[in-house]
Each structure stands twice: as structure tokens, then as C-alpha cells.
Amino acid sequence: MWRRRLALFTAAVLFSAAACRQARPPQDFGELVSDVEARIKPEGAEVERRSQVERTKVSARVSWEIRAKSSWAAYRAWLAARLGGENGFHTKSENASQVVFSRALPADVHSLNVELLEPGPPIRVRVTFEAAAW
């Protein structure tokens, strides 16, 4: 009798662990996209293009092309301040024409890739946001 209970308990634990580990894209991605868009668009800037959301089994991605009146250096500094701190993003890498921010959450990894398209001012950038389950 105890062996049967142990087997049932073990099966339940394994099933629960498998269900928790099943990778899936964030369900509230639309809300997350709205929040990110508000953080990456300075006042007075315009979103020239926004892509459709691309989904896979484990991730979701969207991008924007934004025209802003500032310089590239000023935009990068503004963006780092908007995304850092309690928002949890940190600079993962950067060079003269690109900066990548990322943050790890309990079930997701978020990445924000910012590419300079036109040096301006005004500048034009492409921002790609991806949320992936891990």
C-alpha cells in the first residue's frame, strides 16, 4: 500500500514539475508592450512604424521605429535612466550605433535592442522588444 502511495506521489510531483516548466509566451504581452512603448518614446517623439507581434511557443517579439528630436547620446542616457532602477533593465552591451538592455524575471527574460538608423538630430531608431520564457 505504501509503495502505491509513493508511486502516486512521485507521479504527481513529476507531472506538476513538467506543467510548471512548460515553456509558453507571456499571456499579458499586450499590456507589457504598452508599458515598454511608454518607456522608450520620449515626449515629442513619434512612432513611425510598429510591427505586428511575432509569437513562437516560447517567446513574443515586437519592434518600433521612433523619430526623436534628441541626439543619440542623449536618447541612450534617457533610455538607460527610464529602464533601469526598479524596472530592472541593465545594459547588456553597447557600441556606437546599438545598445541592448535586458532583465531577468522569475519566469521570463526580457530583451530590448535599440539600433540607430539615422544619426540626426533628429534621430531615428529601431527598438525591438522580446519576452521569452525560460
N, C-alpha and C positions, 0 to 999 in steps of 0.2 A: 504494500500500500504506500509506504513512504517513497519507494522508488518511482511510483507513478506520479505522486505529487511533485517530486523533484523534477521529473521529466516535464511535466506540465509547466512548472515554474520556470524552468530553463527555456522552454519554447516561448513562453510569454515574454520573458526578458529579451530574447533574441529578436522576436517579432517587433517589440517596442523599439529596440535599438535600430533595427532596419528601417522602421517607419520614420523615426526621427532623423535618420541620416539621408533619407531620400532627397536628392537634390531637386530643387524647383526654383523658378524665378520668383522674385518678390511679388506678392499679391497686391500690395499697395504701391506699385511702381508709379502709377499716375500721380499720386499725392507726392511721392518723392521727387518726381520730375518737376512738378510745380515749385517745390521748395528749392531745388537746385537752380532752376531758371531764375528765381527771385534773387538768389545769391550771386549769380555770375553776370547779371546785367546791371551795370551802373545806371544811375539816374541820367536820363537824357540819351542813353544808348538805344539803338533799335535792333530788334531781332530781324535779320533779313531772310533767314531761312531756318526752318525747324524740320528735322527728319521725322519720319514715322518711327515708332518704336519697333525695334528688331528684337524678337524673342527667340530664345532657344530653350531647351529643357532646364538649363541651369543658370541662365543669365538674361538680362534685358539691357538694351543699349539705345541711346538717343543722342542726337547732336544738334547743335545750333550754330549758325553763322551770325556773329554780332558785329555791328559797327559802333565804335565808341570814340568819343572826342579826345580821349586822353592819349598819352604816349604808351608804348609797350611796357616800359619800365614802371610807369605809374599804375597801369592796369594790373600787372603781375603783383605789385606790392599791395594794391587794394584787394585783389582776389585772395592773396595769402591771408590777409587780415580777416576777410569775410568768412573764409573756410576753416581757419584754424581755431584754436581755443576750444570752447565747448562743442563746436561742430565736429571736432575730431580729425579733420583732414591734416595731413602733413605733406610737405614737399618730398616727393619720391625721387624726382630727377628734374633737371632743367638744363637748357642750353640757350643760345642766343635767340632761337625762334620757337621754343617749346618749353612748357612746364607741365609736369604730371603730379597731381595730388592723389593721395589715397587715404583710406581709412578702413580699419577692420572692425566689424561689429560681431556680436556673438554668432550670427548665422550667415552674414553676408560680408563681402568685400566690395567697397565702392572705389571706383577709379574715375578721375576727371583729367582728361588730356586736353590741354589748351595749346593750339597751334596758331602762330602768327601767319596770316595770309597776306595782309598789306600793312607795311610798317607805319604809314601815316605820320603824324596825326592828321585826320582821324585814323585809327587802326581798324583792321578787320580781322577777326579771329574765328576759328572753328573750335568749339568746345564739345568734346564727346564724353558723355557720362555713361558708365557701365556699372551695373549692380550684378554681382554673381554670388550664388550660394557656394558655401564651402563646408 
